Amino acid sequence: MPAMGEMSGISRKTPLEPHDLGLGEVFQQTSDAVIVAEAKGGRVVAWNDAAVRLFGYTRDEANGLLVEDLVPSSLKERHRDGITRFAQDGLGYLVDSGSPIALPAVRKDGSEFSVELSLSTLRPRGVPGRYAMAIVRDATLRKQLEGELQRSYELLERTQTLAKVGSWELGVSADPGDCARWSPEMYRIHGVDQRTFTMSAENVDALIHPDDLKTWKSRLGEAVAAEKDLDGFSYRTVHPDGSTHWVWTEGAFQPDRPSVLVGFVRDITEQKAAEAALAHLALIDDLTGLRNRRGFLTVADPLLHVAARQRHDFVLLYVDLDNLKEINDTHGHSAGDRVLVETADLLRNTFRESDIIARLGGDELCVLLHGKESQAPLDRLAAAIRARGDELPPISLSVGAAVHTWDEPPSVEELIDRADAAMYEEKARRKGNSQQRR
């Protein structure tokens, strides 16, 4: 405790009474400790019952006690400097400060504890000298609560960081940029530095992906205008480094805090990436890397609908790997898988990137090409097979073609069935020719 220092002229046998110091009944009745000390010597001249309970010294023991004895060792030097200045000119950094100061103090038993102290100059009439009066309150519980609150806040921060969840508050009665509060994790999620980012409506808008800004402002604006909860939705943010991230947000008005919308933002970038990866896996054949049947239908169906409106034609080639079973039986399934992969590569190298190539299942593949001429792509594929030469295991393909005309467009499934039928006709024709040659 600051302020009052070593001095002489006050006897421990002649304590001053409250009325001598111009203090009334409140001196004893107040629940706060009240201590009065003479400036020159820093010795206690008045000590109320609350001070007895707080520090452990009786009134007799406290009479003439150096205030320095109530100060921890780490603050004694500072206390002495303050006492010297106060004794000289009545000034001090704690004197008449206008608000309580939090400091450590020492009880009679030597234990330290936290206090809140208000210190003021006292000039009682008829009593010579300058005095300082301290009003002291035990701040131990408050300090404990502050410590617990700080630990809870730090735990919340760590939890938000681990969960990639940031919290926000928005006062709806003022400009959103002027009354928004973000937790530290909110700044990290948006890729900005809490120390340098200036909270404003314009700066926050700049962090929203341009394609999602209208939706974001509309959803938030509707909730604010009607003071209703903000239903959850996802949108993209753009970090200052240009990277794009996905987040999910939702909010609610709190009953005990009118006109304040409280919510959270969760970083779902990894979740979105995982969803995209799963969607990709659901549409792609693991072995060949081509689209699977679902992937083919997902792309081909809308493409053919657009083609019919724009008067474009397409050709579908249905490809069957004739000798896959023989390769599996003769050379093993690993060889069969290798031939499937080589066939997929053969189709990729033969046709254009704009053509859609897929493995429909087993040994059946297909290619969807722009145009209505089927013979030219069939010839290109035959030439590619011949160019493969005598590589083993050999590749033998049966191919059927069907045309999707814009004026009488079949469905995708109908187009596949037609090409499949044409493929079996080609397979039968080739088998018949082989038997005739025998």
ChimeraX attribute file (.defattr): number of C-alpha atoms within 10 A of each C-alpha:
attribute: neighborCount
match mode: 1-to-1
recipient: residues
	/A:1	26
	/A:2	28
	/A:3	30
	/A:4	32
	/A:5	27
	/A:6	21
	/A:7	18
	/A:8	12
	/A:9	10
	/A:10	19
	/A:11	12
	/A:12	16
	/A:13	9
	/A:14	10
	/A:15	18
	/A:16	18
	/A:17	14
	/A:18	18
	/A:19	11
	/A:20	14
	/A:21	18
	/A:22	14
	/A:23	13
	/A:24	12
	/A:25	9
	/A:26	11
	/A:27	20
	/A:28	17
	/A:29	12
	/A:30	13
	/A:31	16
	/A:32	20
	/A:33	23
	/A:34	24
	/A:35	21
	/A:36	26
	/A:37	29
	/A:38	29
	/A:39	28
	/A:40	22
	/A:41	21
	/A:42	28
	/A:43	28
	/A:44	30
	/A:45	26
	/A:46	24
	/A:47	26
	/A:48	23
	/A:49	18
	/A:50	20
	/A:51	23
	/A:52	19
	/A:53	14
	/A:54	18
	/A:55	20
	/A:56	15
	/A:57	18
	/A:58	15
	/A:59	18
	/A:60	14
	/A:61	14
	/A:62	24
	/A:63	22
	/A:64	26
	/A:65	21
	/A:66	20
	/A:67	26
	/A:68	24
	/A:69	17
	/A:70	19
	/A:71	22
	/A:72	20
	/A:73	13
	/A:74	9
	/A:75	15
	/A:76	18
	/A:77	13
	/A:78	14
	/A:79	20
	/A:80	19
	/A:81	15
	/A:82	22
	/A:83	28
	/A:84	21
	/A:85	17
	/A:86	24
	/A:87	24
	/A:88	12
	/A:89	9
	/A:90	18
	/A:91	17
	/A:92	19
	/A:93	12
	/A:94	18
	/A:95	19
	/A:96	15
	/A:97	13
	/A:98	10
	/A:99	11
	/A:100	16
	/A:101	16
	/A:102	17
	/A:103	16
	/A:104	21
	/A:105	25
	/A:106	21
	/A:107	18
	/A:108	16
	/A:109	9
	/A:110	12
	/A:111	10
	/A:112	15
	/A:113	18
	/A:114	19
	/A:115	24
	/A:116	20
	/A:117	26
	/A:118	20
	/A:119	27
	/A:120	21
	/A:121	17
	/A:122	20
	/A:123	15
	/A:124	15
	/A:125	9
	/A:126	9
	/A:127	12
	/A:128	9
	/A:129	12
	/A:130	18
	/A:131	25
	/A:132	24
	/A:133	24
	/A:134	23
	/A:135	19
	/A:136	24
	/A:137	20
	/A:138	19
	/A:139	17
	/A:140	15
	/A:141	12
	/A:142	13
	/A:143	15
	/A:144	12
	/A:145	12
	/A:146	12
	/A:147	12
	/A:148	12
	/A:149	12
	/A:150	12
	/A:151	12
	/A:152	12
	/A:153	12
	/A:154	12
	/A:155	12
	/A:156	15
	/A:157	18
	/A:158	14
	/A:159	14
	/A:160	20
	/A:161	16
	/A:162	10
	/A:163	12
	/A:164	17
	/A:165	23
	/A:166	25
	/A:167	21
	/A:168	19
	/A:169	19
	/A:170	22
	/A:171	20
	/A:172	20
	/A:173	12
	/A:174	11
	/A:175	12
	/A:176	19
	/A:177	17
	/A:178	13
	/A:179	16
	/A:180	20
	/A:181	16
	/A:182	17
	/A:183	17
	/A:184	18
	/A:185	25
	/A:186	23
	/A:187	16
	/A:188	17
	/A:189	20
	/A:190	21
	/A:191	18
	/A:192	16
	/A:193	11
	/A:194	15
	/A:195	7
	/A:196	7
	/A:197	11
	/A:198	14
	/A:199	16
	/A:200	15
	/A:201	14
	/A:202	11
	/A:203	12
	/A:204	16
	/A:205	17
	/A:206	15
	/A:207	19
	/A:208	21
	/A:209	18
	/A:210	14
	/A:211	11
	/A:212	13
	/A:213	17
	/A:214	12
	/A:215	14
	/A:216	19
	/A:217	13
	/A:218	11
	/A:219	15
	/A:220	16
	/A:221	15
	/A:222	13
	/A:223	19
	/A:224	21
	/A:225	10
	/A:226	9
	/A:227	16
	/A:228	15
	/A:229	18
	/A:230	20
	/A:231	12
	/A:232	13
	/A:233	13
	/A:234	17
	/A:235	17
	/A:236	21
	/A:237	27
	/A:238	18
	/A:239	18
	/A:240	12
	/A:241	8
	/A:242	10
	/A:243	9
	/A:244	15
	/A:245	20
	/A:246	19
	/A:247	22
	/A:248	16
	/A:249	20
	/A:250	19
	/A:251	21
	/A:252	17
	/A:253	22
	/A:254	13
	/A:255	8
	/A:256	7
	/A:257	10
	/A:258	12
	/A:259	17
	/A:260	20
	/A:261	23
	/A:262	20
	/A:263	20
	/A:264	20
	/A:265	24
	/A:266	20
	/A:267	23
	/A:268	18
	/A:269	16
	/A:270	12
	/A:271	12
	/A:272	14
	/A:273	12
	/A:274	12
	/A:275	12
	/A:276	12
	/A:277	12
	/A:278	12
	/A:279	12
	/A:280	13
	/A:281	15
	/A:282	15
	/A:283	21
	/A:284	20
	/A:285	19
	/A:286	11
	/A:287	12
	/A:288	19
	/A:289	15
	/A:290	22
	/A:291	25
	/A:292	22
	/A:293	18
	/A:294	16
	/A:295	21
	/A:296	22
	/A:297	17
	/A:298	13
	/A:299	13
	/A:300	16
	/A:301	14
	/A:302	11
	/A:303	13
	/A:304	22
	/A:305	17
	/A:306	13
	/A:307	18
	/A:308	18
	/A:309	10
	/A:310	10
	/A:311	13
	/A:312	17
	/A:313	19
	/A:314	24
	/A:315	22
	/A:316	28
	/A:317	28
	/A:318	29
	/A:319	25
	/A:320	21
	/A:321	18
	/A:322	16
	/A:323	18
	/A:324	23
	/A:325	14
	/A:326	12
	/A:327	20
	/A:328	16
	/A:329	12
	/A:330	12
	/A:331	13
	/A:332	12
	/A:333	14
	/A:334	11
	/A:335	17
	/A:336	21
	/A:337	17
	/A:338	14
	/A:339	22
	/A:340	22
	/A:341	16
	/A:342	14
	/A:343	21
	/A:344	21
	/A:345	14
	/A:346	15
	/A:347	22
	/A:348	16
	/A:349	12
	/A:350	16
	/A:351	17
	/A:352	12
	/A:353	9
	/A:354	9
	/A:355	16
	/A:356	19
	/A:357	24
	/A:358	28
	/A:359	26
	/A:360	21
	/A:361	11
	/A:362	10
	/A:363	18
	/A:364	18
	/A:365	24
	/A:366	27
	/A:367	20
	/A:368	22
	/A:369	22
	/A:370	18
	/A:371	14
	/A:372	15
	/A:373	15
	/A:374	18
	/A:375	10
	/A:376	9
	/A:377	17
	/A:378	15
	/A:379	11
	/A:380	14
	/A:381	19
	/A:382	15
	/A:383	12
	/A:384	15
	/A:385	19
	/A:386	11
	/A:387	10
	/A:388	12
	/A:389	10
	/A:390	10
	/A:391	8
	/A:392	11
	/A:393	17
	/A:394	13
	/A:395	20
	/A:396	14
	/A:397	19
	/A:398	20
	/A:399	27
	/A:400	23
	/A:401	26
	/A:402	24
	/A:403	22
	/A:404	25
	/A:405	18
	/A:406	18
	/A:407	11
	/A:408	8
	/A:409	18
	/A:410	17
	/A:411	14
	/A:412	19
	/A:413	11
	/A:414	13
	/A:415	21
	/A:416	20
	/A:417	14
	/A:418	19
	/A:419	23
	/A:420	23
	/A:421	17
	/A:422	19
	/A:423	22
	/A:424	17
	/A:425	15
	/A:426	16
	/A:427	18
	/A:428	13
	/A:429	12
	/A:430	13
	/A:431	11
	/A:432	12
	/A:433	11
	/A:434	10
	/A:435	9
	/A:436	8
	/A:437	6
	/A:438	6
